[in-house]
């Protein structure tokens, strides 16, 4: 690629956003980052990787995001503070890692409110992948043993977590189309169609960046 372009992908559970991201990264010959962001953040910060994973689990506990919204500003708390390894500061370290990646390479980044973290970058294309519940159920059933109402409950719980996580760190609504450059219904486009739609948008926005 001639230009350093970053594609961030937020997605509903079961929409295939992660799969679309992997396919896009492979097609473009660039790196794909999802959970491995935790490992990178751990290496850059010197904080044990397990603490990042434990923080993610704490964020999933009932009521965690009832705490006041803590919009990301780029500030990182130093090791002399008792809040050094608190979830909000660990998010800040992950955000720093995301910025470092955006500065040095073209890549696809999944979740982690990356579109907000990189909102001031002009080389970023932010995408939200969504779909109707019947499609989400169909896709989720391929990887989950749950079915029917239990599976729908699981999907809604996962999306609720993603929504609350996003709002806590950004002060914005996760599903608001205004937060993204491109919103794609994977039930209508299919995964390959989503990839092609993203590439088409990249050509219009960034020119001949795929060469």
N, C-alpha and C positions, 0 to 999 in steps of 0.2 A: 504494500500500500504506500502511496506517495505521501499521504498525510497521516499524522497521528490522530486516529479517530477512536473514540470510546463510545460503546453502546451500553447503556444501562437498561436492565429489564426488571420491572416489577411485574408480579403475576398472581392471579388467583390460583388457589390450590386446585390442581386438576386441569388447568387451562393449557398445560404443556409449555409454559414460558421457559422453563429450564431446558427442555428439549430443544426448543427454538433457539435458545442461546447457544447451546452446544453445536447445533447444526450450522448456525451462522458463523461461529468462531472457526469451525473446521473449513467451511466454504471460503472464508476470507483469509485463512492461514494465520490467525491471530490467537492469542491466549484467551482462555475462558476462566473466570474466577467466580467461585461460589463460596463454599465452606472453607476452602483453602485460604481465604482472606484472613481467617483466624490465625492460621499458622504463620502467615506473613507478618501480621500485626504483633504476634508473640515474638518473632525473631527481631523485629525492629524496635520493640519497646523493652525487651528483656523480661517481660512478664510471662509467667508460666502459661502455656497454652490451655491447661486445664481450667485456669481461672476465667478465661474467656468463655469456655464451654459452660462452666458453672453459672456464669453471669447470664448466659442465654437461657438457661433453665430457670433461673430466678425470675427472669422477665416473663416467663410463662405462668408463673404462679398467680392465682386469682387476686386481683386488686393491686398488683404491682404498678400498673400504669395509671392508678388513681392518684398517684403522686403528681405534683405540679408538672406541667409541660416544661421540658428542658431543651429548648431549641438549640441545635448545634451552631456554634459560632467559630469553631476552630481552635478554641482554647483547650489546652491540656494541663491537667493538674499534676504537679510534681510528686515524686516519691516520698517527700516529707509530709504529705497530707494523708490523713486517715481515709480520705475518699479516693486515694490513688487507684485502687483496684475495684472501685464501685462500678456497677454496670454503665452508668453514664460516661464515666471517664474511659472505660474500655471501648465504648462506642467511639469516643473521640480518637482513640488510637487506631481503630479500624478505619475511621474516616481519613486519618492522616495517610494510612496505607493506600486507600483508594485514590487520594490526590497524588501520591507518589507514582502510582501506576499510570494515572492519566497524564502525568508530566513526561513520562519516558517511553510509553508504548501504546500501540493500538490494542484494544482488548474488549471483551464482553464481560460485564460485571452484573451479577444477579443479586437483586435485593439490597439489603443494608442501607436503604434510603440513599443509594448512590446518586440518584438524579438530583437530590437536594444538596448533597455534599458537593457535587460538581456543578451546581446551578450557575456559577459565574464563569465556567469554562465554555469557550466558544467552539470547542472541538468535540462536544458531547451530544449524542442523540439519545433521548430518553424515551423508553417504550413501556407501555402497560398492556399486558396480554390478559384478556378476560374471555368469558364464555357463559352461556346460560347454564343453569343448574343441571339440567338433564345431561348436558355434555360433560360437565365437571364430574358428575356421578359416573358416567360411562368410562371416562379416562382414569378416575381415581380407583375404580374397581379393578383395574389392571395391576395395581400395586398394593391395594389394601384388601384385607380379608373381610372387612365390614361390608354390609349391604343395606339397601333401603334407607329407612329413617336414621339408622345409626351412622351410616356413611355420610348422609347429608349433614348430620349433627357434627361429625368430625370435620368436614369441609368448612362449615360455618365457623367452627372453633379456630381452625387454622387461619382463616381469613380475618377473623376478629383479632387474633394475635398480631398478624401482619399490619392490620389497620392501626391498632393501638400503638404498636412499635413505631410506625411511621409518624403518627401524629405526635407522639411524645417527643421525638427527636427533631421534628420539623415545624410543628405547629400548624400543619396543613392536613387536609383530608387525603388519605391514601388513594381513594377511588375517584378523586376529582380529575377529570380529563385535562383541566387547565395546568396540571402539574407535569404533563408529559407532552413530548413533541408528536407522538404517534400512539394511538390506542387501537389495538387489533383484536377482533373477535376470532379466535382460533377455530371455533365451530364452523365458521363460514369460509375461512381461508385455508384451513388445514395448516400443519406445521411448515411444510415447504412453501405454502403461499405466504405465511407470515415472514419467512426468511426473505422471500422475493420482495415483499412490500417494504421491509426494512432497507434492503439494498437499493430499491428504487428511490426511497426517500433520501438515502445517503448520496446518491448521484445528483439529485436535484439540489440538495443542501450544500454538499461539499465538492461538487464537481467530479472530475475523473479520479476519485480516490480509491477505486478498486483495482487499478492497474498495478 
